Amino acid sequence: MRRFGRTMAAVVLAGGVVAGTAGWASGDAQQAVTGPPPGAAAWRADSVGGRALPDPADAAPGEVARFFAGLDETARRELVRRHPLVTGNLDGAPPALRYEANRLAVLATGEARYASLASPGRQILAFDPRGRGQVAEVFGDLEHAAHVSVIVPGSDNDAGSHDAPRKPGTGPAGMARALEAAAGAGTAVIAWTGYTTPVGVGLDAADGRLAEAGAVRLARLTAGLDAVGAPDPVLFCHSYGSVVCGLAARHTDATDVVVFGSPGMRADSAAGLRTGARVWAGRGPSDWISRVPNVEFAGIGHGADPTSPAFGARRIPADDVRGHTGYFAPGTRSLAAFTAIAKGAVR
């Protein structure tokens, strides 16, 4: 009974911390965007050379890769022209083809907030305009990389904010740019805002509903990378993104799962993630996430602190990190550690 009382007190405290940080009302309830993008029905009704197209709702990425391998360049380009949104979001399709499809899909929206995503040289691996929008961008040469990393961001990220001005090394694209620049040639980094993130620090950020939907999409992304012959990735998971990674870890072939600024991973320990990946965790001394109690009760809260010794994760040095978003700042020990992990230089 005493233990139950302590748990309830912690849950109340968690609510108080969230309310004190910005208020429950600051987080508008979000509906997770799932399933194939608009245009899937027209895709299913189409064919190429008398062959049915792989169903974007349930075709495995390996099946998609084999389908495209059997097409000549003319047939591939025709699918891009006729079905840019589906082709651009189809895990297992050739990355270069997806870049071109998503350029066309972005232009087709006619929306100014997305226009920069269609600029020459951008490598947009996924683009879905539904809701607040989802986007994934590649930095580096994914098709020839010896190492691949994926940045999984937390709250308040979407396709509309992907190119918003930010401090260097912050936001999913900024983190990816910083890591790719530090790692150098041979390492590709994907800024993956491929799920519906919470807005603010309200109830969506305190429960796991959006993370569960995001974990399915993250696992499919990694399966798609495997299908096109990319190396097994390293997952870098910030804030609420670490909840996504915690739920997805056992369904991916990631070599490493690195969490920072994490409220918890919905597991009691690294072993509880049931993954063969190495698990790393770091938290800066001024990161406000340390004020969020690590509890989980009735679906609220995300469980144990990944940086605690009892959790069993390897530690990321973060003593010089400032705030909640400074982990990729130039010159930090955390960025140096991230770079070594991304390059496979740590055993």
C-alpha positions in Angstrom: 0.0 0.0 0.0 2.9 2.3 0.8 4.5 1.6 -2.6 1.1 2.4 -4.3 1.0 5.7 -2.4 4.5 6.6 -3.5 3.6 5.8 -7.2 0.5 8.0 -7.0 2.4 10.8 -5.5 5.0 10.5 -8.3 2.2 10.6 -10.9 0.8 13.7 -9.3 4.2 15.2 -9.2 4.7 14.4 -12.9 1.5 16.3 -13.7 2.7 19.2 -11.7 6.1 19.3 -13.4 4.4 19.3 -16.9 1.9 21.9 -15.8 4.7 24.0 -14.4 6.8 23.7 -17.5 4.2 25.0 -19.9 0.8 23.7 -18.9 -1.3 20.7 -19.9 -3.3 22.9 -22.3 -0.2 23.8 -24.3 -0.2 20.4 -25.9 -3.1 20.0 -28.3 -4.2 16.4 -28.8 -2.8 15.1 -32.1 -4.2 12.3 -34.3 -1.4 10.0 -35.5 -1.0 9.9 -39.3 -0.7 6.3 -40.2 -1.1 4.1 -43.3 -0.1 4.8 -46.9 -0.2 8.4 -48.2 -2.9 9.9 -50.4 -3.0 8.4 -53.9 -2.8 4.8 -52.7 -6.1 3.9 -54.2 -5.0 5.1 -57.7 -1.7 3.3 -57.3 -3.5 0.0 -56.5 -5.7 0.4 -59.5 -2.6 0.9 -61.8 -0.2 -1.6 -63.2 3.1 -1.6 -65.2 3.8 -4.0 -68.0 0.8 -6.0 -66.9 2.1 -6.4 -63.4 0.2 -5.3 -60.3 1.9 -2.7 -58.2 2.9 -3.7 -54.6 0.3 -2.6 -52.1 1.7 0.3 -50.1 -0.3 -0.7 -47.1 1.1 -4.1 -46.6 3.9 -5.0 -49.1 7.1 -5.7 -47.2 10.0 -3.4 -48.1 11.9 -6.4 -49.5 9.0 -7.1 -51.8 9.0 -3.5 -52.9 12.8 -3.6 -53.6 12.4 -6.7 -55.8 9.5 -5.1 -57.7 11.6 -2.1 -58.6 14.6 -4.2 -59.4 12.5 -5.9 -62.1 11.6 -2.6 -63.8 13.6 -0.7 -66.5 14.3 3.0 -66.0 11.5 4.1 -68.2 8.9 2.2 -66.1 10.4 3.5 -62.9 10.2 7.1 -64.1 6.6 6.6 -65.3 5.6 5.5 -61.8 7.3 8.6 -60.3 5.4 10.8 -62.7 2.0 9.2 -62.2 2.3 8.5 -58.4 4.8 10.8 -56.8 3.4 10.7 -53.3 3.2 6.9 -53.2 6.6 6.3 -54.8 8.2 8.9 -52.6 7.0 7.2 -49.4 7.5 3.6 -50.4 10.1 2.0 -48.2 12.2 -0.4 -50.3 12.1 1.8 -53.4 15.5 3.1 -54.7 16.4 6.3 -52.7 17.2 8.4 -55.8 13.8 7.6 -57.2 12.2 8.6 -54.0 14.1 11.9 -54.0 12.7 12.8 -57.4 9.2 11.6 -56.5 9.1 13.7 -53.4 10.4 16.8 -55.2 7.4 16.4 -57.5 5.1 15.8 -54.5 6.3 18.9 -52.7 5.8 21.0 -55.8 2.3 19.6 -56.3 1.2 20.8 -52.9 1.7 24.4 -54.0 2.3 25.4 -50.3 5.0 28.0 -49.6 5.9 26.4 -46.3 7.1 23.3 -48.1 8.7 25.0 -51.1 12.3 24.8 -49.9 12.1 21.0 -49.7 12.0 20.9 -53.5 15.2 23.0 -53.9 18.0 21.5 -56.1 20.2 19.1 -54.2 17.7 18.3 -51.4 17.4 14.5 -50.8 13.9 14.1 -49.4 13.4 10.4 -48.6 9.8 10.8 -47.4 7.1 13.5 -47.6 3.5 13.3 -46.4 1.5 16.5 -46.3 -1.3 15.1 -44.2 -1.9 16.7 -40.9 1.1 18.8 -39.8 3.2 17.0 -42.4 5.9 14.4 -42.1 9.3 14.5 -43.8 12.6 12.6 -43.9 15.8 14.1 -45.4 19.1 12.4 -46.2 22.4 14.2 -45.6 25.3 12.5 -47.4 25.3 9.6 -49.9 22.9 7.0 -48.6 23.4 4.7 -51.6 27.1 4.4 -51.0 27.5 5.0 -47.3 29.5 2.7 -45.1 27.6 4.0 -42.1 24.0 5.3 -41.7 22.5 7.1 -38.8 18.8 8.1 -38.2 17.8 11.2 -36.1 14.5 10.6 -34.3 13.2 13.9 -32.9 10.8 14.7 -30.2 7.9 17.1 -29.7 7.0 20.1 -32.0 8.6 18.7 -35.1 6.8 18.4 -38.5 7.3 19.0 -42.2 6.3 22.7 -41.8 9.0 23.4 -39.2 11.7 21.2 -40.9 13.4 24.3 -42.5 12.5 26.8 -39.8 15.5 28.9 -38.6 17.1 27.4 -35.5 20.3 27.4 -33.6 23.0 25.3 -35.3 22.8 21.6 -34.3 19.2 21.8 -33.2 16.0 20.4 -34.7 16.1 17.1 -36.7 17.7 18.7 -39.8 20.2 20.6 -37.7 21.2 17.6 -35.7 21.6 15.6 -38.9 23.8 18.3 -40.6 26.0 18.5 -37.5 26.5 14.8 -37.3 27.1 14.3 -41.0 29.7 17.1 -41.0 31.5 15.7 -38.0 31.5 12.2 -39.3 32.6 13.1 -42.8 32.6 11.1 -46.0 31.2 7.6 -45.8 28.5 8.4 -43.2 24.9 9.3 -44.3 22.5 10.8 -41.8 18.7 10.8 -42.1 16.7 13.5 -40.3 13.5 11.5 -39.8 10.3 13.3 -38.7 8.3 10.4 -40.0 5.7 10.3 -37.3 3.2 12.6 -35.7 5.0 14.3 -32.8 3.3 15.8 -29.7 2.8 19.5 -29.6 4.1 21.1 -26.4 4.3 19.2 -23.2 0.7 18.2 -22.7 -0.9 14.8 -22.4 0.3 13.6 -25.8 3.9 14.0 -24.5 3.1 12.2 -21.3 1.5 9.1 -22.8 2.7 6.6 -25.4 0.0 6.7 -28.0 1.9 8.7 -30.6 5.1 6.9 -29.8 3.4 3.5 -30.5 2.3 4.7 -34.0 5.7 6.2 -34.6 7.5 3.0 -33.6 5.7 1.1 -36.4 6.8 3.6 -38.9 10.4 3.7 -37.6 10.7 -0.1 -37.8 9.4 0.0 -41.4 12.0 2.7 -42.3 14.8 0.5 -41.0 13.4 -2.5 -42.9 13.4 -0.3 -46.0 17.0 0.7 -45.5 17.9 -3.0 -45.3 15.9 -3.7 -48.4 18.0 -1.3 -50.5 21.3 -2.6 -49.1 22.1 0.2 -46.7 24.2 -0.6 -43.6 22.4 -1.4 -40.3 21.7 2.1 -38.8 22.5 3.9 -35.6 19.4 5.5 -34.0 19.9 8.8 -32.3 16.7 9.6 -30.3 16.0 12.9 -28.7 13.4 13.6 -26.0 10.0 12.0 -26.9 11.8 10.4 -29.8 13.5 8.2 -27.3 10.1 6.8 -26.4 9.6 6.0 -30.0 13.0 4.3 -30.2 12.3 2.3 -27.0 9.2 0.8 -28.5 10.7 0.2 -31.9 14.1 -1.1 -30.9 13.3 -4.8 -30.9 11.8 -4.5 -34.3 14.8 -2.9 -36.0 18.2 -4.1 -37.0 19.9 -1.0 -35.4 23.5 -1.5 -34.2 23.1 1.2 -31.6 20.3 3.1 -29.9 21.5 6.4 -28.5 19.0 8.4 -26.4 19.6 11.9 -25.0 17.3 14.3 -23.1 15.1 11.3 -22.6 11.9 11.1 -20.4 12.2 7.3 -20.5 11.9 4.5 -23.0 8.9 2.6 -21.7 11.2 -0.1 -20.3 12.7 -0.8 -16.9 16.2 -1.5 -18.2 18.3 -1.7 -21.4 17.7 -5.5 -21.3 14.0 -4.8 -21.2 14.2 -3.3 -24.7 14.8 -6.8 -26.0 17.2 -5.6 -28.7 20.6 -6.7 -29.8 21.7 -3.1 -30.3 24.0 -1.4 -27.9 22.0 1.2 -25.8 23.6 4.5 -24.9 22.1 7.4 -22.8 23.2 10.9 -21.9 21.6 14.0 -20.2 23.1 17.5 -19.8 23.2 19.1 -16.4 20.8 21.9 -17.3 18.4 19.8 -19.3 14.9 20.5 -17.9 13.9 16.8 -18.7 15.6 15.9 -15.4 12.7 17.5 -13.6 10.2 15.1 -15.1 9.8 12.1 -12.7 10.6 8.7 -14.3 7.4 6.9 -13.6 4.7 5.1 -15.6 1.2 4.6 -14.3 -2.0 4.1 -16.1 -0.3 4.9 -19.4 1.1 8.2 -18.2 4.9 8.6 -18.0 7.6 6.7 -19.7 9.3 4.8 -17.0 12.9 4.4 -15.8 15.6 7.0 -16.4 17.9 5.6 -19.1 20.8 7.5 -17.6 20.5 5.8 -14.2 23.1 3.2 -13.5 20.3 0.7 -12.8 19.0 1.0 -16.4 22.2 -0.5 -17.7 22.8 1.8 -20.7 26.3 2.9 -21.7 26.9 6.5 -20.8 27.3 9.4 -23.2 29.4 12.3 -21.8 27.2 15.3 -21.7 28.6 17.5 -18.9 29.1 20.4 -21.3 25.7 20.3 -23.0 23.5 23.3 -22.4 19.8 23.0 -22.1 17.5 20.4 -23.7 18.6 20.8 -27.3 22.4 21.4 -27.2 23.6 17.8 -27.6 24.9 18.4 -31.2 26.4 21.8 -30.5 29.9 22.1 -32.1 32.7 21.2 -29.7 30.6 19.3 -27.2 31.8 16.0 -25.8 28.4 14.6 -26.7 28.8 15.4 -30.4 32.3 13.8 -30.3 30.8 10.6 -28.8 27.9 10.6 -31.2 30.4 10.9 -34.1 32.4 7.9 -32.9 29.3 5.8 -32.5 28.0 6.8 -35.9 31.3 5.8 -37.6 31.4 2.5 -35.8 34.6 3.5 -34.0 33.5 2.5 -30.5 33.7 -1.1 -29.4 
